[in-house]
Amino acid sequence: MSLLQVHDVYRFYHVADEETRALRGVSLSVAPGELVVLLGRSGSGKSTLLASLAGLDDPNGGQIDIAGARMSRRPEAWRAELRAEHIGVMLQSGNLMPHLTVLDNALLTGTLLGRPDEARARDLLQQVGLGYRLHAYPSQLSGGETARAGLVAALTHNPAVLLADEPTAEVDAETEDRVAGVIEAFVTQRDGPHCAVLATHSTRLARRADRVLTLHDGRWQDDSDASPSA
Ligand SMILES: Nc1ncnc2c1ncn2[C@@H]1O[C@H](COP(=O)(O)OP(=O)(O)OP(=O)(O)O)[C@@H](O)[C@H]1O
């Protein structure tokens, strides 16, 4: 069974008379326990695909299902509910609330769902090397700290699916390995099905993946295999 199913997704952007074909018929199936890494040059469509998977954007064509429920072509409120229930999203543009501390950001989604888990938040922040920044505000963090705090904010409520855009941006190799370890531990947790899809430019992070898929101009590159490895 796939936790995440993408069938023939298209996303076009129009600015004045110019059309950008950001996704051109992308299909993907991710099984429980899988860590999938998306590679591709800047502008190849990685963030657009993650936004569609998260239901933050609705593709022009194709179909996306998350944990057996339809995400694409559904009203925004439905997509937001599905996202809160099943998905943790870490975005390049930042998914931290500026008026909340790192710890409170980590607790936010769980609190909204009625199940805040402070012990898990503190533990994850410790694991990614932010144990000493619990009470800092996002504006006080470096780029690498922001990415790691955003990752923990996406993971603390223990979603089924983690979607993360450059989770190891601006960190040293040792910290990157720690972050990769946290993500690996998440997908293999035995408390329920979990999977992760990460967009990155890091070949070091890609080496930790079960599957590496490369986007090129909104399509999988020829040697990419988008069927599940499990
Ligand atoms: N809101 C938008 N309006 C118009 N064009 C867009 C929009 N968002 C993305 N694009 C275009 O769609 C294409 C894919 O962009 P996307 O951000 O998905 O690439 P990416 O692979 O994530 O790049 P990067 O590695 O730099 O983050 C690019 O040509 C980009 O300019």
The ligand as an SDF file (V2000), in Angstrom:
LIG
                    3D

 31 33  0  0  0  0  0  0  0  0999 V2000
    4.2790   31.2570   -8.1280 N   0  0  0  0  0  0  0  0  0  0  0  0
    4.9440   31.1070   -9.2610 C   0  0  0  0  0  0  0  0  0  0  0  0
    4.6380   31.8640  -10.3360 N   0  0  0  0  0  0  0  0  0  0  0  0
    5.2840   31.7040  -11.5180 C   0  0  0  0  0  0  0  0  0  0  0  0
    6.2840   30.7960  -11.7240 N   0  0  0  0  0  0  0  0  0  0  0  0
    6.6310   30.0160  -10.6810 C   0  0  0  0  0  0  0  0  0  0  0  0
    5.9980   30.1300   -9.3940 C   0  0  0  0  0  0  0  0  0  0  0  0
    6.5520   29.2150   -8.5600 N   0  0  0  0  0  0  0  0  0  0  0  0
    7.4960   28.5740   -9.2620 C   0  0  0  0  0  0  0  0  0  0  0  0
    7.5540   29.0520  -10.5440 N   0  0  0  0  0  0  0  0  0  0  0  0
    8.4280   28.5660  -11.6100 C   0  0  0  0  0  0  0  0  0  0  0  0
    8.2380   27.1610  -11.7240 O   0  0  0  0  0  0  0  0  0  0  0  0
    9.4820   26.4950  -11.9850 C   0  0  0  0  0  0  0  0  0  0  0  0
    9.7490   25.4680  -10.9020 C   0  0  0  0  0  0  0  0  0  0  0  0
   10.0460   26.1530   -9.6940 O   0  0  0  0  0  0  0  0  0  0  0  0
   10.3470   25.3940   -8.3120 P   0  0  0  0  0  0  0  0  0  0  0  0
   10.4230   26.4320   -7.2440 O   0  0  0  0  0  0  0  0  0  0  0  0
    9.3870   24.2970   -8.1520 O   0  0  0  0  0  0  0  0  0  0  0  0
   11.8150   24.7780   -8.5900 O   0  0  0  0  0  0  0  0  0  0  0  0
   12.8430   24.0840   -7.5860 P   0  0  0  0  0  0  0  0  0  0  0  0
   13.3450   22.8680   -8.2830 O   0  0  0  0  0  0  0  0  0  0  0  0
   12.2030   23.9040   -6.2500 O   0  0  0  0  0  0  0  0  0  0  0  0
   14.0060   25.1600   -7.4640 O   0  0  0  0  0  0  0  0  0  0  0  0
   15.0380   25.4640   -6.2370 P   0  0  0  0  0  0  0  0  0  0  0  0
   15.9800   24.2960   -6.1850 O   0  0  0  0  0  0  0  0  0  0  0  0
   15.6990   26.7470   -6.6620 O   0  0  0  0  0  0  0  0  0  0  0  0
   14.2100   25.6220   -4.9860 O   0  0  0  0  0  0  0  0  0  0  0  0
   10.5370   27.5970  -12.0560 C   0  0  0  0  0  0  0  0  0  0  0  0
   10.7350   27.9400  -13.4150 O   0  0  0  0  0  0  0  0  0  0  0  0
    9.9020   28.7420  -11.2860 C   0  0  0  0  0  0  0  0  0  0  0  0
   10.3730   29.9950  -11.7600 O   0  0  0  0  0  0  0  0  0  0  0  0
  1  2  1  0
  2  3  1  0
  2  7  2  0
  3  4  2  0
  4  5  1  0
  5  6  2  0
  6  7  1  0
  6 10  1  0
  7  8  1  0
  8  9  2  0
  9 10  1  0
 10 11  1  0
 11 12  1  0
 11 30  1  0
 12 13  1  0
 13 14  1  0
 13 28  1  0
 14 15  1  0
 15 16  1  0
 16 17  2  0
 16 18  1  0
 16 19  1  0
 19 20  1  0
 20 21  2  0
 20 22  1  0
 20 23  1  0
 23 24  1  0
 24 25  2  0
 24 26  1  0
 24 27  1  0
 28 29  1  0
 28 30  1  0
 30 31  1  0
M  END
$$$$
